[in-house]
Amino acid sequence: MSEREATRPLLGLTGPRGAECGSRGGRGGRGDREGPGGPRSSPHAPAWPPDGDAEPLDYDGCSHEEALEHTGFGRFHAWLLVACGWANASDAVEILCVSFLLPTARCDLHLSTADMGWLTACMFIGMMMGGCVWGALADSSGRRKVLVYSLAVNGIFSALSSLAPSFLLFLLMRLGSGLGVGGSLPVIFSYFSEFQPRRWRGAMVSALATFWMGGNILAAGLAWLIIPLPALGVWSWRVFVAVCSVPSLTSSVAFACCLPESPKFLMQTGQEEAALAVFRRIFTHNHRSMPGARRAFPVSRLEVSVSDRHAVSIPLGILAQVVYYSRMMVGRLRKMFCGSLGRSSWALSSIFFSISFGYYGLWMWLPELFRRSEEHGGSPCSTPPSNHTDVASAGNWTLCYPVKTIVYMDGFITAAANLPGNILSILLMGRVGGRLLLGASLLLSGGCVFLLWAVCTRLQSLAAACLFSAISVVAWNALDVIGIEMYPTMLRSSALGVFTGVARIAAILASLLFGALLETSCTVPILLIAALLVCGSIVGLCLPETKNSELQ
């Protein structure tokens, strides 16, 4: 890579680099002009930019990666990042809003600590169920369709949960919301990555993952703004939940109205003409404001190898479709865990379990831990057990109101602490590779969790939580990139759905363990989290390197 290429801004428009599909003629197309990165050596590389009166070259038989290079990189990718990022942020808001409503909803719904554990776990149960089902549907029916429906399911059930009069009904609504999140969360990364040129994929996927931090900050900010409002009284947490449903609903509308299907999926299901139309749309958006740029996409035909083509034939009838999708899921699980990808799949499953147990087990209970530190002083693990369960059940509202705003301020600061880790991921993912970043991040995250157990003051607890937030997000970003680049198109969403399911099992166990032990001591779950993160670091270093690899 030349120095000029290395310093090009992330969202600057780039021309097609290294495209090797066959040329079918046109003037001035032997690649002897100097492009954005210096002279071109490929005999089939297009001139960049072309002369104003030159005929566009007609490239025949381009692969997915080659066609992406010809579309350039610019405005369309920026818009796609915003749209997919908003969907990713909406999932973060939906998951984390539960943790912020616990300090007040426990009085309105008369929740014990065990009930609060089940409330956080129920969301993850829905996500576990949704991850496997939606992921398989995305690999057979299309990414965009699944995103539209799963985001809508998420938003609708979330809005309904704000009206639930009882704990049981609220629990069921959160389960439905989890079903939606379980579909959109893994599929969004598969969808987004299949629009990215190889050179930018690692940085762009890391940028997409950064929006999770935005969702964290948005959820914490909304909680800080809405829940303590005296005018809303006991309804404040319900208003907060209703507002948190808006991002998912707006994301569903955006995907339905404004975004195309993945061209990679279209090509591998025999829809080359539709894929070519998507590439033309990307090309048009990226070159709309460039003087002297090509007016037509220079690729006339796409080419998919026979081994990569997957014809999708869905039978008629509900029972036949259930059997079809069940067999399809079993077949894909067999390919993941029994074939050449088996070792990597088992390793990734254990890593997803480790980081999810640690991250969600700790993160979902941080507002409650901050509340205890604020009430009693010192470490959250050294505070004496309170009698808030019995009093809350008896209807004593003084434990929840007036709301202590400092709890939500601490949550906001901890969420904002993700920013340094996300910036580091964007800068280093393409250069260092996901494997090394994953191993280092998990190891340091384990140390931060141990610090949370060892601290003696509230400010020290906040500092340890911020360190954990900043470092652990690097591991999540690395897992997103590794999972995308390791699996072929017709397994990618299914694989990420399975790993999401494994992660949800870990989150469920962590939530229930915290709920059961928090009244006596949080030492056991916190030290267990630290140990699991360190073990995950060791396993992560054994994964194959996927840096800058071509999507299969």
C-alpha positions as CSV (number, residue, x, y, z in Angstrom):
1,M,0.0,0.0,0.0
2,S,1.4,3.4,-0.9
3,E,1.8,6.2,1.6
4,R,-1.0,8.1,-0.2
5,E,-3.4,5.2,0.1
6,A,-2.6,4.7,3.7
7,T,-3.5,8.3,4.6
8,R,-6.7,8.4,2.6
9,P,-9.7,9.3,4.9
10,L,-12.0,6.5,5.9
11,L,-15.1,7.7,4.0
12,G,-13.3,9.3,1.1
13,L,-14.3,8.1,-2.4
14,T,-11.9,5.6,-3.9
15,G,-11.7,4.1,-7.3
16,P,-11.6,0.5,-8.2
17,R,-8.4,-1.2,-7.1
18,G,-7.1,-4.5,-8.3
19,A,-10.3,-5.5,-10.1
20,E,-9.4,-8.5,-12.3
21,C,-12.5,-9.4,-14.2
22,G,-12.2,-9.6,-17.9
23,S,-12.4,-6.5,-20.2
24,R,-14.6,-6.5,-23.3
25,G,-13.2,-3.4,-24.9
26,G,-13.5,0.4,-24.9
27,R,-10.9,3.1,-25.5
28,G,-8.2,4.0,-23.1
29,G,-8.6,1.0,-20.9
30,R,-5.2,-0.6,-20.6
31,G,-4.6,0.7,-17.1
32,D,-1.5,2.8,-18.1
33,R,-2.8,5.9,-16.4
34,E,-2.1,6.8,-12.8
35,G,-5.0,6.2,-10.4
36,P,-5.5,7.4,-6.8
37,G,-2.8,5.0,-5.5
38,G,-0.1,5.4,-8.2
39,P,0.4,3.6,-11.5
40,R,-1.6,0.5,-12.1
41,S,0.0,-2.7,-13.0
42,S,-3.0,-4.8,-13.8
43,P,-3.7,-5.0,-17.5
44,H,-7.4,-5.1,-16.9
45,A,-7.6,-2.3,-14.3
46,P,-9.8,0.6,-15.4
47,A,-8.5,4.1,-16.0
48,W,-9.3,6.3,-13.0
49,P,-10.7,8.8,-13.5
50,P,-11.5,8.4,-17.2
51,D,-11.4,11.1,-19.9
52,G,-14.6,13.0,-20.2
53,D,-15.2,11.6,-23.7
54,A,-13.9,8.1,-23.2
55,E,-16.2,5.2,-23.5
56,P,-16.6,3.2,-20.3
57,L,-15.0,-0.1,-20.2
58,D,-17.3,-3.1,-20.2
59,Y,-16.1,-5.7,-17.7
60,D,-17.5,-9.2,-18.2
61,G,-17.7,-12.0,-15.6
62,C,-16.8,-10.1,-12.4
63,S,-17.0,-11.8,-9.0
64,H,-18.7,-10.2,-6.0
65,E,-15.4,-8.7,-4.7
66,E,-14.3,-7.4,-8.1
67,A,-17.7,-5.8,-8.7
68,L,-17.5,-4.1,-5.3
69,E,-14.1,-2.6,-6.2
70,H,-15.6,-1.1,-9.4
71,T,-18.4,0.6,-7.5
72,G,-15.9,2.7,-5.6
73,F,-16.2,3.7,-1.9
74,G,-18.1,6.8,-0.8
75,R,-21.5,8.2,-0.2
76,F,-23.5,5.0,-0.4
77,H,-21.3,3.3,2.2
78,A,-21.6,6.3,4.5
79,W,-25.4,6.2,4.3
80,L,-25.3,2.4,4.8
81,L,-23.1,2.8,7.8
82,V,-25.6,5.3,9.3
83,A,-28.7,3.1,8.6
84,C,-27.1,-0.2,9.8
85,G,-25.5,1.6,12.7
86,W,-28.9,3.0,13.9
87,A,-30.3,-0.5,13.8
88,N,-27.3,-1.8,15.8
89,A,-27.8,1.1,18.3
90,S,-31.5,0.3,18.6
91,D,-30.6,-3.3,19.6
92,A,-28.3,-2.0,22.3
93,V,-31.0,0.4,23.6
94,E,-33.5,-2.4,23.8
95,I,-31.2,-4.8,25.7
96,L,-29.8,-2.2,28.1
97,C,-33.0,-0.3,28.9
98,V,-33.9,-3.2,31.2
99,S,-30.9,-2.6,33.4
100,F,-31.7,1.1,33.8
101,L,-35.4,0.5,34.8
102,L,-34.6,-2.0,37.5
103,P,-34.0,0.5,40.3
104,T,-37.5,2.0,39.9
105,A,-39.6,-0.7,38.3
106,R,-38.8,-3.0,41.2
107,C,-41.2,-1.0,43.4
108,D,-44.0,-0.6,40.8
109,L,-44.0,-4.3,39.9
110,H,-43.0,-5.5,43.4
111,L,-39.8,-7.3,42.3
112,S,-37.4,-9.3,44.4
113,T,-33.8,-9.6,43.4
114,A,-34.5,-13.0,41.9
115,D,-37.4,-11.5,39.9
116,M,-35.0,-8.9,38.5
117,G,-32.6,-11.7,37.5
118,W,-35.4,-13.4,35.6
119,L,-36.3,-10.1,33.9
120,T,-32.9,-9.6,32.5
121,A,-32.6,-13.3,31.6
122,C,-36.0,-13.4,29.8
123,M,-34.7,-10.9,27.2
124,F,-31.7,-13.1,26.5
125,I,-33.9,-16.2,26.3
126,G,-35.9,-14.5,23.5
127,M,-32.6,-13.5,21.8
128,M,-31.3,-17.1,22.0
129,M,-34.4,-18.4,20.3
130,G,-34.6,-15.6,17.7
131,G,-30.9,-15.8,16.8
132,C,-31.0,-19.4,15.5
133,V,-34.3,-19.0,13.6
134,W,-33.8,-15.6,12.1
135,G,-30.2,-16.4,11.1
136,A,-31.3,-19.5,9.1
137,L,-34.1,-17.4,7.5
138,A,-31.6,-14.7,6.5
139,D,-29.4,-17.3,4.7
140,S,-32.4,-18.7,2.7
141,S,-34.9,-15.8,2.3
142,G,-32.6,-12.7,2.3
143,R,-30.9,-10.4,4.8
144,R,-33.0,-7.3,4.2
145,K,-36.4,-9.1,4.7
146,V,-35.3,-10.6,8.0
147,L,-34.0,-7.2,9.2
148,V,-37.3,-5.5,8.4
149,Y,-39.4,-8.0,10.3
150,S,-37.1,-8.7,13.2
151,L,-36.7,-4.9,14.0
152,A,-40.5,-4.5,13.7
153,V,-41.1,-7.4,16.2
154,N,-38.5,-5.9,18.5
155,G,-40.1,-2.4,18.5
156,I,-43.7,-3.5,18.7
157,F,-43.2,-5.8,21.7
158,S,-41.1,-3.2,23.4
159,A,-43.8,-0.6,23.1
160,L,-46.4,-3.1,24.4
161,S,-44.3,-3.9,27.4
162,S,-44.5,-0.3,28.6
163,L,-48.2,-0.8,29.1
164,A,-48.0,-4.2,30.9
165,P,-49.9,-4.0,34.2
166,S,-48.2,-7.0,35.8
167,F,-44.8,-8.5,36.1
168,L,-45.7,-11.7,34.2
169,L,-47.1,-9.8,31.3
170,F,-44.1,-7.5,31.2
171,L,-41.9,-10.6,31.2
172,L,-43.7,-12.0,28.2
173,M,-43.5,-8.8,26.3
174,R,-39.7,-8.6,26.9
175,L,-39.4,-12.1,25.7
176,G,-41.1,-11.1,22.4
177,S,-38.8,-8.1,22.2
178,G,-35.8,-10.4,22.6
179,L,-37.0,-12.6,19.7
180,G,-36.7,-9.5,17.5
181,V,-33.3,-8.5,18.8
182,G,-32.0,-12.0,18.3
183,G,-32.8,-11.7,14.6
184,S,-31.4,-8.3,13.8
185,L,-28.3,-8.4,15.9
186,P,-26.4,-11.1,14.0
187,V,-27.9,-10.5,10.5
188,I,-27.0,-6.8,10.5
189,F,-23.3,-7.5,10.4
190,S,-23.6,-10.1,7.7
191,Y,-25.7,-7.7,5.6
192,F,-23.4,-4.8,6.1
193,S,-20.1,-6.6,5.5
194,E,-21.4,-7.9,2.1
195,F,-21.4,-4.3,0.7
196,Q,-17.8,-3.5,1.8
197,P,-14.7,-3.7,-0.4
198,R,-12.1,-6.0,1.1
199,R,-9.7,-3.1,1.8
200,W,-12.2,-1.3,4.0
201,R,-14.1,-4.2,5.5
202,G,-12.3,-4.5,8.9
203,A,-12.5,-0.7,9.6
204,M,-16.1,-0.4,8.4
205,V,-17.3,-3.4,10.5
206,S,-15.5,-1.9,13.5
207,A,-17.2,1.5,12.7
208,L,-20.6,-0.3,12.6
209,A,-19.8,-1.9,16.0
210,T,-19.1,1.5,17.4
211,F,-22.8,2.3,17.1
212,W,-23.4,-0.2,19.9
213,M,-21.6,2.3,22.1
214,G,-24.0,5.0,20.7
215,G,-26.9,2.8,21.8
216,N,-25.4,2.4,25.3
217,I,-25.0,6.2,25.6
218,L,-28.5,6.8,24.2
219,A,-30.1,4.4,26.7
220,A,-28.2,5.8,29.6
221,G,-28.9,9.4,28.5
222,L,-32.7,8.7,28.1
223,A,-32.8,7.0,31.5
224,W,-30.9,9.9,33.1
225,L,-33.3,12.4,31.4
226,I,-36.7,10.6,31.8
227,I,-36.7,8.3,34.8
228,P,-35.8,11.0,37.5
229,L,-38.5,13.4,36.3
230,P,-40.8,14.1,39.3
231,A,-43.7,15.0,36.9
232,L,-43.9,11.5,35.6
233,G,-43.8,9.8,39.0
234,V,-44.2,6.1,39.0
235,W,-44.9,6.2,35.2
236,S,-41.4,7.4,34.4
237,W,-39.9,4.0,33.7
238,R,-42.9,3.1,31.5
239,V,-42.4,6.3,29.4
240,F,-38.7,5.4,29.2
241,V,-39.4,1.9,27.8
242,A,-41.9,3.4,25.3
243,V,-39.3,5.9,24.0
244,C,-36.7,3.1,23.8
245,S,-38.9,1.3,21.2
246,V,-38.7,4.2,18.7
247,P,-35.2,3.4,17.3
248,S,-36.2,-0.2,16.4
249,L,-39.4,0.9,14.6
250,T,-37.7,3.6,12.6
251,S,-34.9,1.2,11.6
252,S,-37.4,-1.3,10.3
253,V,-39.0,1.5,8.2
254,A,-35.6,2.6,6.9
255,F,-34.7,-1.0,5.7
256,A,-38.1,-1.5,4.1
257,C,-38.0,1.8,2.2
258,C,-34.4,2.8,1.5
259,L,-32.0,-0.1,1.4
260,P,-31.4,-2.9,-1.1
261,E,-30.8,-6.6,-0.6
262,S,-27.3,-7.9,-0.2
263,P,-25.7,-8.4,-3.6
264,K,-23.7,-11.3,-2.3
265,F,-26.9,-13.1,-1.3
266,L,-28.5,-12.3,-4.6
267,M,-25.5,-13.6,-6.6
268,Q,-25.4,-16.9,-4.7
269,T,-29.1,-17.5,-5.1
270,G,-29.0,-17.1,-8.8
271,Q,-30.3,-13.5,-9.0
272,E,-27.4,-12.0,-10.9
273,E,-29.5,-9.3,-12.7
274,A,-30.9,-8.1,-9.3
275,A,-27.3,-8.1,-7.9
276,L,-26.1,-6.1,-10.9
277,A,-28.9,-3.5,-10.3
278,V,-27.7,-3.2,-6.7
279,F,-24.1,-2.6,-7.8
280,R,-25.3,0.0,-10.3
281,R,-27.2,1.8,-7.5
282,I,-24.1,1.8,-5.3
283,F,-21.9,3.1,-8.2
284,T,-24.4,5.9,-9.0
285,H,-24.5,7.1,-5.3
286,N,-20.8,7.0,-5.0
287,H,-20.1,8.9,-8.2
288,R,-23.0,11.3,-8.3
289,S,-21.0,14.4,-7.3
290,M,-17.7,13.6,-9.0
291,P,-16.8,15.7,-12.0
292,G,-15.7,13.6,-15.0
293,A,-16.7,10.4,-13.3
294,R,-18.2,7.5,-15.2
295,R,-21.8,7.7,-15.9
296,A,-22.5,4.0,-16.1
297,F,-21.3,1.1,-14.1
298,P,-18.6,-0.6,-16.2
299,V,-19.5,-4.2,-15.3
300,S,-21.9,-5.9,-17.7
301,R,-22.1,-9.4,-16.2
302,L,-21.5,-11.1,-12.9
303,E,-20.1,-14.5,-12.5
304,V,-20.6,-17.0,-9.7
305,S,-18.9,-20.3,-9.6
306,V,-21.0,-23.5,-9.6
307,S,-19.8,-24.4,-6.2
308,D,-20.8,-21.1,-4.7
309,R,-24.3,-21.0,-6.2
310,H,-27.1,-22.0,-3.9
311,A,-30.5,-22.4,-5.3
312,V,-33.2,-21.8,-2.7
313,S,-36.4,-23.7,-3.2
314,I,-38.9,-23.3,-0.3
315,P,-41.8,-25.8,-0.3
316,L,-45.4,-24.8,0.1
317,G,-47.4,-25.5,3.2
318,I,-46.6,-24.7,6.9
319,L,-45.7,-28.2,7.9
320,A,-43.4,-28.7,4.9
321,Q,-41.7,-25.4,5.6
322,V,-41.1,-26.3,9.2
323,V,-39.5,-29.6,8.1
324,Y,-37.5,-27.8,5.4
325,Y,-36.1,-25.1,7.8
326,S,-35.4,-27.7,10.5
327,R,-33.4,-29.8,8.1
328,M,-31.6,-26.8,6.8
329,M,-30.6,-25.7,10.3
330,V,-29.3,-29.1,11.2
331,G,-27.3,-29.3,8.0
332,R,-25.7,-25.9,8.6
333,L,-24.9,-26.9,12.2
334,R,-23.2,-30.0,10.9
335,K,-21.1,-28.0,8.5
336,M,-20.1,-25.5,11.2
337,F,-19.1,-28.0,13.9
338,C,-18.2,-31.2,12.1
339,G,-16.4,-30.1,8.9
340,S,-13.3,-28.1,8.2
341,L,-14.7,-25.2,10.3
342,G,-15.4,-27.4,13.3
343,R,-12.3,-26.5,15.4
344,S,-12.8,-22.7,14.8
345,S,-16.5,-23.0,15.5
346,W,-16.0,-24.7,18.8
347,A,-13.4,-22.1,19.8
348,L,-15.6,-19.2,18.8
349,S,-18.5,-20.7,20.8
350,S,-16.4,-20.9,23.9
351,I,-15.2,-17.3,23.5
352,F,-18.7,-16.0,22.9
353,F,-19.8,-17.8,26.1
354,S,-16.9,-16.3,28.1
355,I,-17.3,-12.7,27.0
356,S,-21.1,-12.7,27.1
357,F,-21.2,-14.2,30.6
358,G,-18.8,-11.5,31.7
359,Y,-20.1,-8.5,29.8
360,Y,-23.8,-9.0,30.2
361,G,-23.6,-10.5,33.7
362,L,-21.8,-7.4,34.8
363,W,-23.3,-4.7,32.5
364,M,-26.9,-5.5,33.2
365,W,-26.4,-5.2,36.9
366,L,-24.1,-2.1,36.9
367,P,-27.0,0.4,37.7
368,E,-27.9,-1.8,40.7
369,L,-24.3,-2.1,41.8
370,F,-23.9,1.7,41.5
371,R,-27.1,2.2,43.5
372,R,-25.7,0.0,46.3
373,S,-22.3,1.8,46.3
374,E,-24.1,5.2,46.5
375,E,-26.4,4.1,49.4
376,H,-23.7,2.3,51.5
377,G,-20.4,3.7,50.3
378,G,-17.4,1.6,49.4
379,S,-17.2,-1.4,47.0
380,P,-20.5,-2.8,45.7
381,C,-19.4,-6.2,46.9
382,S,-18.7,-5.1,50.4
383,T,-22.2,-3.5,51.0
384,P,-24.4,-5.3,53.6
385,P,-27.5,-7.0,52.2
386,S,-30.5,-4.7,52.3
387,N,-34.0,-5.5,53.1
388,H,-35.4,-3.7,50.0
389,T,-37.1,-6.9,48.7
390,D,-39.5,-7.3,51.6
391,V,-40.2,-3.6,51.9
392,A,-40.8,-3.1,48.2
393,S,-43.2,-6.0,48.2
394,A,-45.1,-4.3,51.0
395,G,-45.4,-1.2,48.9
396,N,-42.8,1.1,50.5
397,W,-42.0,3.5,47.7
398,T,-39.3,5.5,49.5
399,L,-36.7,3.0,48.4
400,C,-37.2,3.9,44.8
401,Y,-38.4,7.5,45.0
402,P,-37.1,10.2,44.7
403,V,-34.8,8.7,42.1
404,K,-31.1,9.0,42.7
405,T,-29.9,10.7,39.5
406,I,-26.2,9.9,40.2
407,V,-26.9,6.2,39.4
408,Y,-27.9,7.1,35.9
409,M,-25.0,9.6,35.6
410,D,-22.6,6.8,36.5
411,G,-24.2,4.6,33.8
412,F,-23.9,7.3,31.2
413,I,-20.2,7.8,32.0
414,T,-19.6,4.1,31.8
415,A,-21.3,3.8,28.5
416,A,-19.3,6.8,27.1
417,A,-16.1,5.0,28.2
418,N,-16.6,2.7,25.1
419,L,-15.3,5.4,22.8
420,P,-11.5,4.9,23.2
421,G,-11.9,1.2,22.6
422,N,-14.0,1.7,19.5
423,I,-11.5,4.2,18.1
424,L,-8.7,1.8,18.7
425,S,-10.6,-1.0,16.9
426,I,-11.2,1.1,13.8
427,L,-7.5,2.1,13.6
428,L,-5.9,-1.2,14.3
429,M,-8.3,-3.9,13.1
430,G,-7.1,-3.9,9.5
431,R,-3.4,-3.6,10.5
432,V,-3.1,-5.9,13.6
433,G,-5.9,-8.3,12.9
434,G,-8.8,-9.5,15.0
435,R,-7.1,-12.4,16.7
436,L,-4.5,-10.4,18.5
437,L,-6.9,-7.7,19.5
438,L,-9.3,-10.3,20.8
439,G,-6.8,-12.1,23.0
440,A,-5.3,-8.9,24.4
441,S,-8.7,-7.3,25.1
442,L,-10.1,-10.4,26.9
443,L,-7.0,-10.7,29.1
444,L,-7.1,-7.0,30.1
445,S,-10.9,-7.1,30.6
446,G,-10.5,-10.0,33.1
447,G,-8.0,-7.8,35.1
448,C,-10.5,-4.9,35.1
449,V,-13.3,-7.1,36.6
450,F,-10.9,-8.3,39.3
451,L,-10.3,-4.6,40.1
452,L,-14.0,-4.1,40.5
453,W,-14.0,-6.7,43.2
454,A,-10.9,-5.2,44.9
455,V,-11.9,-1.5,45.0
456,C,-12.9,0.3,48.2
457,T,-14.8,3.4,47.1
458,R,-17.6,4.3,44.8
459,L,-15.3,6.4,42.5
460,Q,-12.9,3.5,42.3
461,S,-15.8,1.2,41.3
462,L,-16.8,3.7,38.6
463,A,-13.2,3.9,37.3
464,A,-12.9,0.1,37.1
465,A,-16.3,-0.2,35.3
466,C,-15.1,2.4,32.8
467,L,-11.9,0.6,32.2
468,F,-13.8,-2.6,31.6
469,S,-16.2,-0.8,29.2
470,A,-13.3,0.7,27.2
471,I,-11.3,-2.6,26.8
472,S,-14.1,-5.2,26.5
473,V,-15.6,-3.4,23.5
474,V,-12.4,-4.2,21.5
475,A,-13.1,-7.9,21.9
476,W,-16.6,-7.6,20.7
477,N,-15.5,-5.7,17.6
478,A,-12.8,-8.3,16.9
479,L,-15.4,-11.1,17.2
480,D,-17.7,-9.3,14.7
481,V,-14.9,-9.2,12.1
482,I,-13.6,-12.7,12.7
483,G,-17.1,-14.2,12.5
484,I,-17.8,-12.4,9.3
485,E,-14.6,-13.3,7.5
486,M,-14.4,-16.9,8.7
487,Y,-17.6,-18.3,7.2
488,P,-19.0,-18.4,3.7
489,T,-22.1,-16.5,2.6
490,M,-24.6,-19.3,3.0
491,L,-23.4,-20.0,6.5
492,R,-22.5,-16.5,7.7
493,S,-25.8,-15.4,9.2
494,S,-26.5,-18.9,10.6
495,A,-23.1,-19.0,12.3
496,L,-23.5,-15.6,13.8
497,G,-27.0,-16.6,14.9
498,V,-25.7,-19.7,16.6
499,F,-22.9,-17.8,18.3
500,T,-25.5,-15.2,19.4
501,G,-27.6,-18.1,20.9
502,V,-24.5,-19.3,22.8
503,A,-23.9,-15.8,24.0
504,R,-27.5,-15.6,25.2
505,I,-27.2,-18.8,27.2
506,A,-24.2,-17.3,28.9
507,A,-26.1,-14.1,29.6
508,I,-29.0,-16.0,31.0
509,L,-26.8,-17.9,33.4
510,A,-25.0,-14.8,34.4
511,S,-28.2,-12.9,35.1
512,L,-29.7,-15.6,37.2
513,L,-26.4,-16.1,39.1
514,F,-26.1,-12.5,39.9
515,G,-29.8,-12.3,40.9
516,A,-29.3,-15.3,43.3
517,L,-26.1,-14.2,44.9
518,L,-26.3,-10.4,44.9
519,E,-28.1,-10.3,48.3
520,T,-25.4,-12.4,50.0
521,S,-22.2,-11.5,48.1
522,C,-21.2,-10.6,44.5
523,T,-17.7,-12.0,45.0
524,V,-18.4,-15.4,43.4
525,P,-19.9,-14.1,40.2
526,I,-17.3,-11.4,39.7
527,L,-14.3,-13.6,40.2
528,L,-15.9,-16.2,38.0
529,I,-16.3,-13.6,35.3
530,A,-12.6,-12.6,35.6
531,A,-11.5,-16.2,35.2
532,L,-13.7,-16.9,32.2
533,L,-12.4,-13.8,30.4
534,V,-8.8,-14.9,30.9
535,C,-9.7,-18.4,29.6
536,G,-11.4,-16.8,26.6
537,S,-8.2,-14.9,25.9
538,I,-6.1,-18.0,25.7
539,V,-8.6,-19.7,23.3
540,G,-8.8,-16.6,21.1
541,L,-5.1,-16.7,20.4
542,C,-5.6,-20.2,18.9
543,L,-8.0,-18.9,16.2
544,P,-6.8,-18.6,12.6
545,E,-5.9,-15.1,11.3
546,T,-8.5,-13.7,8.9
547,K,-7.1,-10.2,8.4
548,N,-8.0,-8.8,5.0
549,S,-9.3,-12.1,3.7
550,E,-11.8,-12.3,0.8
551,L,-15.4,-13.1,1.7
552,Q,-16.3,-16.6,0.6
